[in-house]
Amino acid sequence: MNNGRAYPMVTVGFVAKEKFNLAGRALEALIAHAVIPFSLIIVDCNIPPRYWAETDRVLARNPGINARIIPVGRYLQPNQAKNIVVRDSTDEYIALVENDSFVPSG
């Protein structure tokens, strides 16, 4: 089910946890260290504006990222946000990353 692509397509779901202040740096690490093409789904579950602004800046610095933001308008538990990613992904694989997880190089 790779839609004729030469590589598997992956959706990375980036979801909020209670440590909003780490989100921008965690997203930056994810983008910097990803080694295969991916789609990015960010579930905006009422993230406070000052932390959302940092995430927005990271996305603006990386215009080639295939990112989709799904606004929810209320706070969700991480598993509720992950379910939204699973529901909305159309790719063959899904990786779920919380906003306080730092992807290492390699």
C-alpha positions as CSV (number, residue, x, y, z in Angstrom):
1,M,0.0,0.0,0.0
2,N,2.8,2.4,-0.7
3,N,0.8,4.2,-3.5
4,G,3.5,3.5,-6.1
5,R,6.2,5.3,-4.1
6,A,9.8,4.0,-4.0
7,Y,9.9,4.4,-0.3
8,P,7.4,3.8,2.5
9,M,5.5,7.0,3.5
10,V,5.3,7.7,7.2
11,T,3.1,10.0,9.1
12,V,4.6,11.5,12.2
13,G,2.0,12.6,14.7
14,F,3.3,15.3,17.0
15,V,1.1,15.5,20.0
16,A,1.0,17.7,23.1
17,K,1.7,16.5,26.6
18,E,1.7,18.7,29.7
19,K,5.3,20.0,29.1
20,F,4.4,22.6,26.4
21,N,7.7,24.5,26.8
22,L,9.7,21.7,25.2
23,A,7.6,21.4,22.1
24,G,9.6,23.8,19.8
25,R,12.9,22.2,20.6
26,A,11.5,18.7,20.3
27,L,9.9,19.5,16.9
28,E,13.2,21.0,15.7
29,A,15.1,17.8,16.7
30,L,12.5,15.7,14.9
31,I,12.8,17.7,11.7
32,A,16.6,17.8,11.9
33,H,17.1,14.1,12.5
34,A,14.5,12.5,10.3
35,V,16.2,10.4,7.7
36,I,13.2,9.5,5.5
37,P,10.5,11.6,4.0
38,F,7.4,12.0,6.2
39,S,4.1,13.8,6.6
40,L,3.7,15.6,9.9
41,I,0.4,16.0,11.7
42,I,0.3,18.3,14.7
43,V,-2.7,18.2,16.9
44,D,-3.3,21.6,18.4
45,C,-5.2,20.8,21.5
46,N,-5.5,24.3,22.9
47,I,-1.7,24.7,23.3
48,P,-1.0,28.0,25.1
49,P,-0.2,30.8,22.5
50,R,3.3,31.5,23.8
51,Y,4.3,27.8,23.2
52,W,2.4,27.5,20.0
53,A,4.3,30.5,18.6
54,E,7.6,28.6,19.1
55,T,6.2,25.6,17.2
56,D,5.0,28.0,14.5
57,R,8.5,29.5,14.1
58,V,10.0,26.0,13.7
59,L,7.5,25.2,10.9
60,A,8.2,28.6,9.3
61,R,12.0,27.9,9.3
62,N,11.3,24.5,7.6
63,P,8.9,25.3,4.7
64,G,9.6,22.0,2.9
65,I,8.0,20.0,5.7
66,N,4.7,18.5,4.7
67,A,2.8,19.6,7.8
68,R,-0.8,19.6,8.7
69,I,-2.2,21.2,11.8
70,I,-5.4,19.8,13.3
71,P,-6.9,22.4,15.7
72,V,-9.2,20.9,18.3
73,G,-9.9,23.9,20.5
74,R,-9.7,22.1,23.8
75,Y,-7.1,20.3,25.8
76,L,-6.8,16.6,25.1
77,Q,-5.0,13.8,26.9
78,P,-2.0,12.5,24.8
79,N,-3.8,9.3,23.8
80,Q,-6.9,11.2,22.6
81,A,-4.6,13.3,20.3
82,K,-2.8,10.2,19.1
83,N,-6.2,8.7,18.1
84,I,-6.8,11.8,15.9
85,V,-3.5,11.3,14.2
86,V,-4.3,7.6,13.5
87,R,-7.8,8.6,12.2
88,D,-6.4,11.3,9.9
89,S,-3.3,9.6,8.5
90,T,-3.4,8.1,5.1
91,D,0.2,6.8,5.0
92,E,1.4,3.2,5.4
93,Y,3.2,3.8,8.7
94,I,2.6,6.0,11.7
95,A,5.0,7.2,14.3
96,L,3.6,9.0,17.4
97,V,5.9,11.5,19.1
98,E,5.0,13.5,22.2
99,N,6.1,17.1,22.4
100,D,8.6,16.3,25.2
101,S,10.4,13.6,23.2
102,F,13.7,14.4,21.5
103,V,14.6,12.4,18.4
104,P,18.4,11.7,18.4
105,S,20.5,11.7,15.3
106,G,20.9,8.4,13.5
